[in-house]
Amino acid sequence: MREYSLFRLQRLLLRRPFLMCDVNLHNNPNDVNEWLTKIALCDKLFVIDANLKAATFMKAISSIDPRAAVGKFSEVWIQFARYYEENPMLMEEDSEGNLENANLVF
C-alpha cells in the first residue's frame, strides 16, 4: 500500500507542471505563451504518445481567440508547422484530416 501511495505521489509530481499549465489556461485560454509552454511539456512528460502534441496544438488553435490573444498567435501556427515538418510520418497518417483543418482555417 505504501509503495502504491509513493507511486501516485511520484506520478503527480511529474505531472505537476502540466497541471499548472492547465490551471493557468483555465484562467486565460488566450495566453499564447502558456499554450506554448504546455506544448513544450508534452515532449517532456508524455514521450509515448506522439499524437498528444498535435492534439494540444489543435486545441490551442481552436481555443485561442486571435483578437484577444495575449502574445503572438502566429507563433502557435509556426511551431505547429515545424512540428509537422520534423515528423513527416504524422503528416502522411493524417493527411485527410489536415486538409479538412486547413479548409476550416481558410
Backbone atoms as SQL, in Angstrom:
CREATE TABLE atoms (id INTEGER PRIMARY KEY, chain TEXT, resi INTEGER, resn TEXT, atom TEXT, x REAL, y REAL, z REAL);
INSERT INTO atoms VALUES
  (1, 'A', 1, 'MET', 'N', 0.816, -1.191, 0.000),
  (2, 'A', 1, 'MET', 'CA', 0.000, 0.000, 0.000),
  (3, 'A', 1, 'MET', 'C', 0.866, 1.263, 0.000),
  (4, 'A', 2, 'ARG', 'N', 1.914, 1.241, 0.782),
  (5, 'A', 2, 'ARG', 'CA', 2.812, 2.386, 0.863),
  (6, 'A', 2, 'ARG', 'C', 3.508, 2.618, -0.479),
  (7, 'A', 3, 'GLU', 'N', 3.888, 1.546, -1.147),
  (8, 'A', 3, 'GLU', 'CA', 4.552, 1.676, -2.439),
  (9, 'A', 3, 'GLU', 'C', 3.612, 2.282, -3.475),
  (10, 'A', 4, 'TYR', 'N', 2.352, 1.892, -3.414),
  (11, 'A', 4, 'TYR', 'CA', 1.371, 2.442, -4.344),
  (12, 'A', 4, 'TYR', 'C', 1.177, 3.937, -4.096),
  (13, 'A', 5, 'SER', 'N', 1.136, 4.322, -2.829),
  (14, 'A', 5, 'SER', 'CA', 0.990, 5.735, -2.493),
  (15, 'A', 5, 'SER', 'C', 2.202, 6.538, -2.964),
  (16, 'A', 6, 'LEU', 'N', 3.380, 5.988, -2.809),
  (17, 'A', 6, 'LEU', 'CA', 4.579, 6.659, -3.288),
  (18, 'A', 6, 'LEU', 'C', 4.575, 6.771, -4.810),
  (19, 'A', 7, 'PHE', 'N', 4.098, 5.732, -5.482),
  (20, 'A', 7, 'PHE', 'CA', 3.999, 5.759, -6.931),
  (21, 'A', 7, 'PHE', 'C', 3.054, 6.862, -7.386),
  (22, 'A', 8, 'ARG', 'N', 1.906, 6.970, -6.723),
  (23, 'A', 8, 'ARG', 'CA', 0.926, 8.003, -7.078),
  (24, 'A', 8, 'ARG', 'C', 1.485, 9.407, -6.831),
  (25, 'A', 9, 'LEU', 'N', 2.197, 9.576, -5.719),
  (26, 'A', 9, 'LEU', 'CA', 2.797, 10.865, -5.407),
  (27, 'A', 9, 'LEU', 'C', 3.862, 11.218, -6.447),
  (28, 'A', 10, 'GLN', 'N', 4.667, 10.255, -6.802),
  (29, 'A', 10, 'GLN', 'CA', 5.713, 10.481, -7.795),
  (30, 'A', 10, 'GLN', 'C', 5.108, 10.844, -9.156),
  (31, 'A', 11, 'ARG', 'N', 4.057, 10.163, -9.518),
  (32, 'A', 11, 'ARG', 'CA', 3.373, 10.442, -10.784),
  (33, 'A', 11, 'ARG', 'C', 2.754, 11.845, -10.770),
  (34, 'A', 12, 'LEU', 'N', 2.173, 12.223, -9.642),
  (35, 'A', 12, 'LEU', 'CA', 1.598, 13.555, -9.503),
  (36, 'A', 12, 'LEU', 'C', 2.676, 14.633, -9.607),
  (37, 'A', 13, 'LEU', 'N', 3.807, 14.402, -8.981),
  (38, 'A', 13, 'LEU', 'CA', 4.892, 15.372, -9.028),
  (39, 'A', 13, 'LEU', 'C', 5.458, 15.515, -10.444),
  (40, 'A', 14, 'LEU', 'N', 5.463, 14.436, -11.203),
  (41, 'A', 14, 'LEU', 'CA', 5.926, 14.514, -12.590),
  (42, 'A', 14, 'LEU', 'C', 4.942, 15.294, -13.465),
  (43, 'A', 15, 'ARG', 'N', 3.669, 15.195, -13.150),
  (44, 'A', 15, 'ARG', 'CA', 2.638, 15.864, -13.937),
  (45, 'A', 15, 'ARG', 'C', 2.344, 17.284, -13.459),
  (46, 'A', 16, 'ARG', 'N', 2.950, 17.701, -12.369),
  (47, 'A', 16, 'ARG', 'CA', 2.649, 18.994, -11.773),
  (48, 'A', 16, 'ARG', 'C', 2.784, 20.166, -12.750),
  (49, 'A', 17, 'PRO', 'N', 3.880, 20.286, -13.511),
  (50, 'A', 17, 'PRO', 'CA', 3.968, 21.423, -14.439),
  (51, 'A', 17, 'PRO', 'C', 2.844, 21.421, -15.481),
  (52, 'A', 18, 'PHE', 'N', 2.476, 20.247, -15.952),
  (53, 'A', 18, 'PHE', 'CA', 1.404, 20.121, -16.930),
  (54, 'A', 18, 'PHE', 'C', 0.067, 20.544, -16.313),
  (55, 'A', 19, 'LEU', 'N', -0.172, 20.140, -15.083),
  (56, 'A', 19, 'LEU', 'CA', -1.399, 20.506, -14.393),
  (57, 'A', 19, 'LEU', 'C', -1.453, 22.006, -14.096),
  (58, 'A', 20, 'MET', 'N', -0.302, 22.596, -13.777),
  (59, 'A', 20, 'MET', 'CA', -0.251, 24.038, -13.542),
  (60, 'A', 20, 'MET', 'C', -0.581, 24.810, -14.822),
  (61, 'A', 21, 'CYS', 'N', -0.110, 24.308, -15.952),
  (62, 'A', 21, 'CYS', 'CA', -0.460, 24.934, -17.236),
  (63, 'A', 21, 'CYS', 'C', -1.963, 24.860, -17.468),
  (64, 'A', 22, 'ASP', 'N', -2.549, 23.714, -17.141),
  (65, 'A', 22, 'ASP', 'CA', -3.997, 23.574, -17.308),
  (66, 'A', 22, 'ASP', 'C', -4.753, 24.589, -16.454),
  (67, 'A', 23, 'VAL', 'N', -4.301, 24.812, -15.236),
  (68, 'A', 23, 'VAL', 'CA', -4.955, 25.789, -14.354),
  (69, 'A', 23, 'VAL', 'C', -4.806, 27.193, -14.928),
  (70, 'A', 24, 'ASN', 'N', -3.607, 27.533, -15.385),
  (71, 'A', 24, 'ASN', 'CA', -3.386, 28.865, -15.952),
  (72, 'A', 24, 'ASN', 'C', -4.198, 29.071, -17.225),
  (73, 'A', 25, 'LEU', 'N', -4.318, 28.026, -18.038),
  (74, 'A', 25, 'LEU', 'CA', -5.106, 28.141, -19.265),
  (75, 'A', 25, 'LEU', 'C', -6.599, 28.198, -18.971),
  (76, 'A', 26, 'HIS', 'N', -7.005, 27.606, -17.874),
  (77, 'A', 26, 'HIS', 'CA', -8.411, 27.716, -17.474),
  (78, 'A', 26, 'HIS', 'C', -8.741, 29.172, -17.133),
  (79, 'A', 27, 'ASN', 'N', -7.776, 29.854, -16.507),
  (80, 'A', 27, 'ASN', 'CA', -7.974, 31.263, -16.148),
  (81, 'A', 27, 'ASN', 'C', -7.917, 32.175, -17.372),
  (82, 'A', 28, 'ASN', 'N', -7.032, 31.878, -18.323),
  (83, 'A', 28, 'ASN', 'CA', -6.900, 32.705, -19.523),
  (84, 'A', 28, 'ASN', 'C', -6.587, 31.801, -20.719),
  (85, 'A', 29, 'PRO', 'N', -7.597, 31.329, -21.422),
  (86, 'A', 29, 'PRO', 'CA', -7.359, 30.431, -22.556),
  (87, 'A', 29, 'PRO', 'C', -6.725, 31.126, -23.757),
  (88, 'A', 30, 'ASN', 'N', -6.591, 32.441, -23.738),
  (89, 'A', 30, 'ASN', 'CA', -5.990, 33.180, -24.848),
  (90, 'A', 30, 'ASN', 'C', -4.516, 33.499, -24.635),
  (91, 'A', 31, 'ASP', 'N', -3.906, 32.911, -23.620),
  (92, 'A', 31, 'ASP', 'CA', -2.492, 33.159, -23.324),
  (93, 'A', 31, 'ASP', 'C', -1.625, 32.256, -24.205),
  (94, 'A', 32, 'VAL', 'N', -1.063, 32.840, -25.252),
  (95, 'A', 32, 'VAL', 'CA', -0.283, 32.085, -26.234),
  (96, 'A', 32, 'VAL', 'C', 0.954, 31.466, -25.595),
  (97, 'A', 33, 'ASN', 'N', 1.641, 32.219, -24.745),
  (98, 'A', 33, 'ASN', 'CA', 2.865, 31.702, -24.124),
  (99, 'A', 33, 'ASN', 'C', 2.580, 30.496, -23.234),
  (100, 'A', 34, 'GLU', 'N', 1.455, 30.503, -22.565),
  (101, 'A', 34, 'GLU', 'CA', 1.098, 29.356, -21.712),
  (102, 'A', 34, 'GLU', 'C', 0.786, 28.136, -22.573),
  (103, 'A', 35, 'TRP', 'N', 0.142, 28.340, -23.722),
  (104, 'A', 35, 'TRP', 'CA', -0.112, 27.228, -24.634),
  (105, 'A', 35, 'TRP', 'C', 1.200, 26.659, -25.166),
  (106, 'A', 36, 'LEU', 'N', 2.141, 27.544, -25.495),
  (107, 'A', 36, 'LEU', 'CA', 3.436, 27.072, -25.988),
  (108, 'A', 36, 'LEU', 'C', 4.198, 26.315, -24.902),
  (109, 'A', 37, 'THR', 'N', 4.035, 26.745, -23.663),
  (110, 'A', 37, 'THR', 'CA', 4.653, 26.023, -22.542),
  (111, 'A', 37, 'THR', 'C', 4.042, 24.632, -22.414),
  (112, 'A', 38, 'LYS', 'N', 2.737, 24.558, -22.523),
  (113, 'A', 38, 'LYS', 'CA', 2.058, 23.262, -22.433),
  (114, 'A', 38, 'LYS', 'C', 2.492, 22.339, -23.567),
  (115, 'A', 39, 'ILE', 'N', 2.636, 22.880, -24.750),
  (116, 'A', 39, 'ILE', 'CA', 3.080, 22.083, -25.900),
  (117, 'A', 39, 'ILE', 'C', 4.497, 21.579, -25.679),
  (118, 'A', 40, 'ALA', 'N', 5.358, 22.427, -25.140),
  (119, 'A', 40, 'ALA', 'CA', 6.734, 22.003, -24.852),
  (120, 'A', 40, 'ALA', 'C', 6.767, 20.917, -23.778),
  (121, 'A', 41, 'LEU', 'N', 5.851, 20.991, -22.821),
  (122, 'A', 41, 'LEU', 'CA', 5.794, 19.969, -21.767),
  (123, 'A', 41, 'LEU', 'C', 5.331, 18.617, -22.295),
  (124, 'A', 42, 'CYS', 'N', 4.600, 18.617, -23.400),
  (125, 'A', 42, 'CYS', 'CA', 4.153, 17.348, -23.990),
  (126, 'A', 42, 'CYS', 'C', 5.351, 16.476, -24.354),
  (127, 'A', 43, 'ASP', 'N', 6.434, 17.096, -24.802),
  (128, 'A', 43, 'ASP', 'CA', 7.645, 16.338, -25.133),
  (129, 'A', 43, 'ASP', 'C', 8.275, 15.734, -23.880),
  (130, 'A', 44, 'LYS', 'N', 8.300, 16.497, -22.810),
  (131, 'A', 44, 'LYS', 'CA', 8.976, 16.058, -21.596),
  (132, 'A', 44, 'LYS', 'C', 8.172, 15.029, -20.813),
  (133, 'A', 45, 'LEU', 'N', 6.859, 15.213, -20.742),
  (134, 'A', 45, 'LEU', 'CA', 6.048, 14.382, -19.864),
  (135, 'A', 45, 'LEU', 'C', 5.474, 13.154, -20.545),
  (136, 'A', 46, 'PHE', 'N', 5.071, 13.298, -21.788),
  (137, 'A', 46, 'PHE', 'CA', 4.359, 12.210, -22.453),
  (138, 'A', 46, 'PHE', 'C', 5.107, 11.795, -23.707),
  (139, 'A', 47, 'VAL', 'N', 6.222, 11.134, -23.520),
  (140, 'A', 47, 'VAL', 'CA', 7.077, 10.730, -24.630),
  (141, 'A', 47, 'VAL', 'C', 6.405, 9.650, -25.466),
  (142, 'A', 48, 'ILE', 'N', 5.539, 8.867, -24.874),
  (143, 'A', 48, 'ILE', 'CA', 4.954, 7.708, -25.544),
  (144, 'A', 48, 'ILE', 'C', 3.976, 8.114, -26.647),
  (145, 'A', 49, 'ASP', 'N', 3.129, 9.090, -26.395),
  (146, 'A', 49, 'ASP', 'CA', 2.060, 9.448, -27.327),
  (147, 'A', 49, 'ASP', 'C', 2.478, 10.626, -28.200),
  (148, 'A', 50, 'ALA', 'N', 2.820, 10.341, -29.454),
  (149, 'A', 50, 'ALA', 'CA', 3.255, 11.393, -30.375),
  (150, 'A', 50, 'ALA', 'C', 2.090, 12.266, -30.808),
  (151, 'A', 51, 'ASN', 'N', 0.896, 11.713, -30.837),
  (152, 'A', 51, 'ASN', 'CA', -0.261, 12.477, -31.276),
  (153, 'A', 51, 'ASN', 'C', -0.761, 13.456, -30.226),
  (154, 'A', 52, 'LEU', 'N', -0.310, 13.330, -28.984),
  (155, 'A', 52, 'LEU', 'CA', -0.739, 14.246, -27.935),
  (156, 'A', 52, 'LEU', 'C', -0.284, 15.665, -28.233),
  (157, 'A', 53, 'LYS', 'N', 0.920, 15.811, -28.764),
  (158, 'A', 53, 'LYS', 'CA', 1.425, 17.138, -29.073),
  (159, 'A', 53, 'LYS', 'C', 0.606, 17.763, -30.200),
  (160, 'A', 54, 'ALA', 'N', 0.287, 16.996, -31.217),
  (161, 'A', 54, 'ALA', 'CA', -0.538, 17.509, -32.317),
  (162, 'A', 54, 'ALA', 'C', -1.934, 17.867, -31.814),
  (163, 'A', 55, 'ALA', 'N', -2.478, 17.051, -30.930),
  (164, 'A', 55, 'ALA', 'CA', -3.800, 17.338, -30.364),
  (165, 'A', 55, 'ALA', 'C', -3.767, 18.603, -29.514),
  (166, 'A', 56, 'THR', 'N', -2.667, 18.830, -28.812),
  (167, 'A', 56, 'THR', 'CA', -2.530, 20.036, -28.000),
  (168, 'A', 56, 'THR', 'C', -2.426, 21.265, -28.897),
  (169, 'A', 57, 'PHE', 'N', -1.693, 21.138, -30.006),
  (170, 'A', 57, 'PHE', 'CA', -1.646, 22.238, -30.975),
  (171, 'A', 57, 'PHE', 'C', -3.045, 22.560, -31.486),
  (172, 'A', 58, 'MET', 'N', -3.797, 21.539, -31.856),
  (173, 'A', 58, 'MET', 'CA', -5.139, 21.752, -32.392),
  (174, 'A', 58, 'MET', 'C', -6.057, 22.395, -31.346),
  (175, 'A', 59, 'LYS', 'N', -5.923, 21.956, -30.100),
  (176, 'A', 59, 'LYS', 'CA', -6.745, 22.535, -29.035),
  (177, 'A', 59, 'LYS', 'C', -6.373, 23.999, -28.806),
  (178, 'A', 60, 'ALA', 'N', -5.069, 24.295, -28.882),
  (179, 'A', 60, 'ALA', 'CA', -4.617, 25.675, -28.715),
  (180, 'A', 60, 'ALA', 'C', -5.176, 26.559, -29.826),
  (181, 'A', 61, 'ILE', 'N', -5.099, 26.077, -31.048),
  (182, 'A', 61, 'ILE', 'CA', -5.573, 26.863, -32.187),
  (183, 'A', 61, 'ILE', 'C', -7.074, 27.099, -32.102),
  (184, 'A', 62, 'SER', 'N', -7.795, 26.093, -31.663),
  (185, 'A', 62, 'SER', 'CA', -9.253, 26.263, -31.571),
  (186, 'A', 62, 'SER', 'C', -9.678, 27.057, -30.331),
  (187, 'A', 63, 'SER', 'N', -8.855, 27.089, -29.297),
  (188, 'A', 63, 'SER', 'CA', -9.227, 27.775, -28.053),
  (189, 'A', 63, 'SER', 'C', -8.871, 29.253, -28.046),
  (190, 'A', 64, 'ILE', 'N', -7.806, 29.615, -28.736),
  (191, 'A', 64, 'ILE', 'CA', -7.331, 30.995, -28.690),
  (192, 'A', 64, 'ILE', 'C', -8.160, 31.858, -29.639),
  (193, 'A', 65, 'ASP', 'N', -8.663, 32.951, -29.101),
  (194, 'A', 65, 'ASP', 'CA', -9.337, 33.955, -29.925),
  (195, 'A', 65, 'ASP', 'C', -8.256, 34.913, -30.423),
  (196, 'A', 66, 'PRO', 'N', -7.996, 34.957, -31.738),
  (197, 'A', 66, 'PRO', 'CA', -6.901, 35.785, -32.247),
  (198, 'A', 66, 'PRO', 'C', -7.010, 37.266, -31.873),
  (199, 'A', 67, 'ARG', 'N', -8.208, 37.778, -31.717),
  (200, 'A', 67, 'ARG', 'CA', -8.375, 39.189, -31.348),
  (201, 'A', 67, 'ARG', 'C', -8.064, 39.440, -29.884),
  (202, 'A', 68, 'ALA', 'N', -8.219, 38.414, -29.044),
  (203, 'A', 68, 'ALA', 'CA', -7.987, 38.587, -27.608),
  (204, 'A', 68, 'ALA', 'C', -6.706, 37.889, -27.151),
  (205, 'A', 69, 'ALA', 'N', -5.902, 37.431, -28.098),
  (206, 'A', 69, 'ALA', 'CA', -4.701, 36.664, -27.754),
  (207, 'A', 69, 'ALA', 'C', -3.691, 37.525, -27.010),
  (208, 'A', 70, 'VAL', 'N', -3.089, 36.904, -25.992),
  (209, 'A', 70, 'VAL', 'CA', -2.012, 37.540, -25.250),
  (210, 'A', 70, 'VAL', 'C', -0.727, 36.903, -25.760),
  (211, 'A', 71, 'GLY', 'N', 0.051, 37.647, -26.541),
  (212, 'A', 71, 'GLY', 'CA', 1.235, 37.107, -27.190),
  (213, 'A', 71, 'GLY', 'C', 0.980, 36.971, -28.687),
  (214, 'A', 72, 'LYS', 'N', 1.963, 36.433, -29.388),
  (215, 'A', 72, 'LYS', 'CA', 1.855, 36.288, -30.839),
  (216, 'A', 72, 'LYS', 'C', 1.161, 34.973, -31.180),
  (217, 'A', 73, 'PHE', 'N', -0.056, 35.082, -31.664),
  (218, 'A', 73, 'PHE', 'CA', -0.822, 33.891, -32.045),
  (219, 'A', 73, 'PHE', 'C', -0.159, 33.165, -33.207),
  (220, 'A', 74, 'SER', 'N', 0.530, 33.908, -34.060),
  (221, 'A', 74, 'SER', 'CA', 1.197, 33.293, -35.209),
  (222, 'A', 74, 'SER', 'C', 2.280, 32.309, -34.776),
  (223, 'A', 75, 'GLU', 'N', 2.820, 32.499, -33.587),
  (224, 'A', 75, 'GLU', 'CA', 3.873, 31.596, -33.101),
  (225, 'A', 75, 'GLU', 'C', 3.349, 30.173, -32.919),
  (226, 'A', 76, 'VAL', 'N', 2.094, 30.028, -32.554),
  (227, 'A', 76, 'VAL', 'CA', 1.495, 28.691, -32.422),
  (228, 'A', 76, 'VAL', 'C', 1.457, 28.014, -33.787),
  (229, 'A', 77, 'TRP', 'N', 1.032, 28.760, -34.814),
  (230, 'A', 77, 'TRP', 'CA', 0.976, 28.201, -36.165),
  (231, 'A', 77, 'TRP', 'C', 2.370, 27.852, -36.679),
  (232, 'A', 78, 'ILE', 'N', 3.333, 28.710, -36.402),
  (233, 'A', 78, 'ILE', 'CA', 4.700, 28.469, -36.861),
  (234, 'A', 78, 'ILE', 'C', 5.265, 27.209, -36.224),
  (235, 'A', 79, 'GLN', 'N', 5.087, 27.067, -34.922),
  (236, 'A', 79, 'GLN', 'CA', 5.601, 25.873, -34.248),
  (237, 'A', 79, 'GLN', 'C', 4.846, 24.624, -34.670),
  (238, 'A', 80, 'PHE', 'N', 3.551, 24.758, -34.959),
  (239, 'A', 80, 'PHE', 'CA', 2.764, 23.625, -35.444),
  (240, 'A', 80, 'PHE', 'C', 3.297, 23.162, -36.799),
  (241, 'A', 81, 'ALA', 'N', 3.607, 24.106, -37.668),
  (242, 'A', 81, 'ALA', 'CA', 4.168, 23.763, -38.979),
  (243, 'A', 81, 'ALA', 'C', 5.535, 23.107, -38.830),
  (244, 'A', 82, 'ARG', 'N', 6.350, 23.608, -37.922),
  (245, 'A', 82, 'ARG', 'CA', 7.673, 22.994, -37.676),
  (246, 'A', 82, 'ARG', 'C', 7.527, 21.579, -37.146),
  (247, 'A', 83, 'TYR', 'N', 6.533, 21.376, -36.286),
  (248, 'A', 83, 'TYR', 'CA', 6.307, 20.044, -35.729),
  (249, 'A', 83, 'TYR', 'C', 5.990, 19.041, -36.834),
  (250, 'A', 84, 'TYR', 'N', 5.123, 19.416, -37.757),
  (251, 'A', 84, 'TYR', 'CA', 4.790, 18.521, -38.867),
  (252, 'A', 84, 'TYR', 'C', 5.963, 18.369, -39.826),
  (253, 'A', 85, 'GLU', 'N', 6.766, 19.410, -39.959),
  (254, 'A', 85, 'GLU', 'CA', 7.939, 19.336, -40.823),
  (255, 'A', 85, 'GLU', 'C', 8.969, 18.355, -40.251),
  (256, 'A', 86, 'GLU', 'N', 9.116, 18.348, -38.925),
  (257, 'A', 86, 'GLU', 'CA', 10.066, 17.454, -38.268),
  (258, 'A', 86, 'GLU', 'C', 9.546, 16.025, -38.181),
  (259, 'A', 87, 'ASN', 'N', 8.241, 15.829, -38.274),
  (260, 'A', 87, 'ASN', 'CA', 7.627, 14.499, -38.174),
  (261, 'A', 87, 'ASN', 'C', 6.782, 14.223, -39.414),
  (262, 'A', 88, 'PRO', 'N', 7.407, 13.919, -40.543),
  (263, 'A', 88, 'PRO', 'CA', 6.641, 13.713, -41.772),
  (264, 'A', 88, 'PRO', 'C', 5.715, 12.497, -41.715),
  (265, 'A', 89, 'MET', 'N', 6.002, 11.557, -40.844),
  (266, 'A', 89, 'MET', 'CA', 5.137, 10.375, -40.722),
  (267, 'A', 89, 'MET', 'C', 3.746, 10.773, -40.222),
  (268, 'A', 90, 'LEU', 'N', 3.671, 11.762, -39.353),
  (269, 'A', 90, 'LEU', 'CA', 2.379, 12.230, -38.856),
  (270, 'A', 90, 'LEU', 'C', 1.558, 12.840, -39.974),
  (271, 'A', 91, 'MET', 'N', 2.229, 13.532, -40.871),
  (272, 'A', 91, 'MET', 'CA', 1.523, 14.171, -41.967),
  (273, 'A', 91, 'MET', 'C', 0.928, 13.126, -42.911),
  (274, 'A', 92, 'GLU', 'N', 1.653, 12.053, -43.159),
  (275, 'A', 92, 'GLU', 'CA', 1.148, 11.000, -44.037),
  (276, 'A', 92, 'GLU', 'C', -0.021, 10.262, -43.403),
  (277, 'A', 93, 'GLU', 'N', 0.046, 10.054, -42.088),
  (278, 'A', 93, 'GLU', 'CA', -1.007, 9.322, -41.395),
  (279, 'A', 93, 'GLU', 'C', -2.325, 10.088, -41.391),
  (280, 'A', 94, 'ASP', 'N', -2.254, 11.408, -41.285),
  (281, 'A', 94, 'ASP', 'CA', -3.453, 12.210, -41.097),
  (282, 'A', 94, 'ASP', 'C', -3.610, 13.259, -42.195),
  (283, 'A', 95, 'SER', 'N', -3.269, 12.899, -43.418),
  (284, 'A', 95, 'SER', 'CA', -3.297, 13.889, -44.492),
  (285, 'A', 95, 'SER', 'C', -4.718, 14.360, -44.792),
  (286, 'A', 96, 'GLU', 'N', -5.697, 13.485, -44.726),
  (287, 'A', 96, 'GLU', 'CA', -7.078, 13.885, -44.995),
  (288, 'A', 96, 'GLU', 'C', -7.590, 14.846, -43.923),
  (289, 'A', 97, 'GLY', 'N', -7.272, 14.561, -42.662),
  (290, 'A', 97, 'GLY', 'CA', -7.681, 15.444, -41.569),
  (291, 'A', 97, 'GLY', 'C', -6.997, 16.795, -41.651),
  (292, 'A', 98, 'ASN', 'N', -5.742, 16.813, -42.089),
  (293, 'A', 98, 'ASN', 'CA', -5.028, 18.081, -42.234),
  (294, 'A', 98, 'ASN', 'C', -5.659, 18.942, -43.308),
  (295, 'A', 99, 'LEU', 'N', -6.059, 18.335, -44.390),
  (296, 'A', 99, 'LEU', 'CA', -6.703, 19.090, -45.479),
  (297, 'A', 99, 'LEU', 'C', -8.027, 19.687, -44.988),
  (298, 'A', 100, 'GLU', 'N', -8.785, 18.934, -44.229),
  (299, 'A', 100, 'GLU', 'CA', -10.056, 19.451, -43.696),
  (300, 'A', 100, 'GLU', 'C', -9.813, 20.612, -42.738),
  (301, 'A', 101, 'ASN', 'N', -8.788, 20.481, -41.879),
  (302, 'A', 101, 'ASN', 'CA', -8.472, 21.546, -40.938),
  (303, 'A', 101, 'ASN', 'C', -7.999, 22.799, -41.671),
  (304, 'A', 102, 'ALA', 'N', -7.209, 22.626, -42.718),
  (305, 'A', 102, 'ALA', 'CA', -6.744, 23.773, -43.494),
  (306, 'A', 102, 'ALA', 'C', -7.913, 24.484, -44.155),
  (307, 'A', 103, 'ASN', 'N', -8.892, 23.729, -44.635),
  (308, 'A', 103, 'ASN', 'CA', -10.063, 24.338, -45.252),
  (309, 'A', 103, 'ASN', 'C', -10.877, 25.127, -44.241),
  (310, 'A', 104, 'LEU', 'N', -10.908, 24.668, -42.992),
  (311, 'A', 104, 'LEU', 'CA', -11.630, 25.396, -41.955),
  (312, 'A', 104, 'LEU', 'C', -10.971, 26.738, -41.654),
  (313, 'A', 105, 'VAL', 'N', -9.647, 26.768, -41.724),
  (314, 'A', 105, 'VAL', 'CA', -8.915, 27.993, -41.414),
  (315, 'A', 105, 'VAL', 'C', -9.120, 29.021, -42.517),
  (316, 'A', 106, 'PHE', 'N', -9.009, 28.570, -43.751),
  (317, 'A', 106, 'PHE', 'CA', -9.119, 29.496, -44.870),
  (318, 'A', 106, 'PHE', 'C', -10.505, 29.456, -45.425);
